[in-house]
């Protein structure tokens, strides 16, 4: 049985002043499903994550996080940001313990084991590489056994090799723990590698919801390229009027 929670997004709208950022968004996410959201900067994808985790409120519509076995229980939703956001004056293990329920070093080290960084428990965050900091941030999010994990461009600032290593790590942890995951990313290849579905948001609206019918672990072969080209073609089609590919992020 999946440990993740289902998520229902119905007719959601979000406005900031007179600017409507999201328009009539409807998404049904199953328990334990991994969904990626892609789109240009400013399309509303990060805003949607903030609405799901309660960092912001909807202007219209409703978002429900559903635990089928315990309907009255509040869902455990954790958010992984692009920046690791570690406290530099606290040891690595303490950064994890501060947000875990038991707040113990033992629990923190167990979380660090899941990301293969238990040997860094007593280090200061400033001694870690960018990839190590994000792994600590991931361990912190997992230390409370989340049912929903929201990832907002968490790998965007990493070098290419570290990014691939983190993708593999995230996939393996998701397969092991079966939380529901929603990833926001500009990287279409990353979205296809990790997600069961890739949702494209353009100008605040969903214009594509593509199921990625590929076996795991995924290989970047011709079948992978098919989905990559299909999604990129849609993005490029919407930007034909721009002078060059450097004018937008994908």
Beta strands, then each sheet from edge to edge (+ up, - down):
strand 1: 6-16
strand 2: 19-29
strand 3: 34-38
strand 4: 60-66
strand 5: 77-80
strand 6: 148-152
strand 7: 180-184
strand 8: 197-202
strand 9: 205-211
sheet 1: 2+ 1- 4+
sheet 2: 5+ 6+ 7+ 3+ 8+ 9-
end
